[in-house]
Amino acid sequence: MVVTTVHRDSSPDEIRAWLIERVAYYLELPADNIDPDTELAQYGLDSVYSMSIIAEIEDQLQVKIDEMAAWKYPTINALVDYAENLISEPVHSAP
């Protein structure tokens, strides 16, 4: 499944497919070679690329991601779960 963009209403499977494609892009690997349960560090994804991916998640899903998320949630599936939790949180307006 090729997913070129995602948004807050995207399904977890769409977000996962998009994130696999983004990781594959940065690693210059075929998306089929990316296992969503393998730690990204095992692929050699460095901190610069990790922060780039976090920034892309923020831009696409319109959520604020913890800057340490790539280390706290080291797999694609863990990042998808984390992002889904952020999306499902109610938006609080300023008092």
FENMO-V880082 format. One record per pair of residues at least 24 apart in sequence whose C-alpha atoms are under 8 Angstrom apart, sorted by sequence separation. I is the first residue (numbers start at 0). J is the second residue. D is the distance in whole Angstrom. If there is no record, write none. Layout:
# FENMO-V880082
i->(I I)
j->(J J)
d->(D D)
This chain:
# FENMO-V880082
i->(62 60 22 21 40 39 38 39 38 39 37 38 36 37 35 36 35 36 35 36 7 6 7 5 6 7 4 5 6 19 18 15 15 15 14 11 11 11 7)
j->(86 86 52 52 73 73 73 74 74 75 74 75 74 75 74 75 75 76 76 77 59 59 60 59 60 61 59 60 61 75 75 75 76 79 79 79 80 83 86)
d->(7 8 7 7 7 6 5 6 5 7 6 8 5 8 6 6 5 6 5 8 8 5 5 6 5 7 7 7 8 7 7 7 7 6 7 7 8 7 6)
